[in-house]
Amino acid sequence: MNSGNMNQKKTRIVYEILHMEKIVASVSATGNARIYNEQFMPYDLYLEEEMAENDIDTMMNNLINFYHWCASRVLSLDRKYAKELLNSIGASQAVTDKDRANISLSYHCVSLTDVFWVRA
């Protein structure tokens, strides 16, 4: 697969943030965001819709904020047996928000503390 096809595939990925079964927002892999139901948004996730969809700063901020929110949903490494659990599922003990977000996205960002989750 050449790099042009890989970039096209990446731009097609859209993550939907759900509150139970209700879609509240979506974020594409390029940082374009759409908010469907602001009153059900997670309080610690800030996304900004850009009408022109060409503002690189807004799109980067959306991705950074989304990855940070996902990363915050991963079991923290200071918890008892956290490293063993991550090793058992083959996940690295990620350091960056993006790495931790990818771990979280692998299980749809599900958490026992709230009703939010993500689907691609």
N, C-alpha and C positions, 0 to 999 in steps of 0.2 A: 504494500500500500504506500503510495507516495505521500509527501507531506501535505499536498493540497487536499487530498481525501481525508487525511487525519484532521486537518483544521475544519473542514466542512462537518465532519462527524461531531467534533467537539462543540461547534456552535449549535447543533441541534439538541443538545442535552438541556432539558428544562426541569428544574426541581420545583415541585409543588409543596408548599408548606400547608399542612392540614391541622385543623382543630377538630379532633375526633374524625368525622367523615366530611367535614366542610372545608373546602379549599379557601384559604384566607389570602394567600399570595403565591407568586411564582418568581423564580430567579433563573435566568439562563446561565450557561457556562461562560457567556461573554459579559455577564453583569447586568443585562437588561432585567428590570423588575416590573412586576405588575401586582398591585394590591387590589384584591377583590372584596375583602371585608375587614376594614381597618379595626373595628371594635373587637375582633377576635384574634388580632395579631399578638404573638408573644411579646410581652412587655420589654424583653431584653434584645429584641431584633429590630434594627432600624433599616428600612429599605426606602429608597427614593425612586419614584417613577420619573423617567426622563422622556418627555414627549418627543424630542427630536431623535432620541436613541443614538446620539453621536457624541455625547459628553463623556469623554474617557474617564474624567475624575469621578463622576457619579457612578459609572459602571464599575470602576475599580473599588470604590467605597462599598457598593452593594456586595461585591464578591468578598471583600475583606470582612464585612459585617456578617454575611451569611456563614462564611467559614468559621468565624469566631463563635457564632451562636451554635453551630454544629459541634465544634470542638469542646464547648462547655458542657455538652451532653455526654461526653465520654467519661468513663470511670476514671477518677483521678488516681495517679500512680502512688499517692501516699496511703491509699486504702489497703487494708490487709488483703493479701493474695491478688492484688490488681495486676502485678507483673506476670504472675503465673496464669491468670485468666487470659490476658492478652497473648501470651506465648502459646497457650493451648488452642487458640483460634487462628494462630499464625499471623497475628497482627504485631507489627513492631511497636516498640515503646516510643511512639512518635514524639517529636519535640515541637515542631511547628504547628500552628493552627490548621494549616491546610492538611498536613499529615493526620492530625487528630480528627479533622472533619471527615476525611476519607474513611477512617475507621468508623466513625459515627454513621456516615451515610451508608456503610455496608449493612447496617442493621436498621435503616430508615430513621435514624436519630431518635429512636424510641427511648423514653425515660420513665422511670417509676414515679417521678415527681409531678408530672403534668400530662395533658392529653394531646400534646403536639407530636407530629411525626412528619416525615418527608418521603415523597416518592418521586422517582425520575420519570 
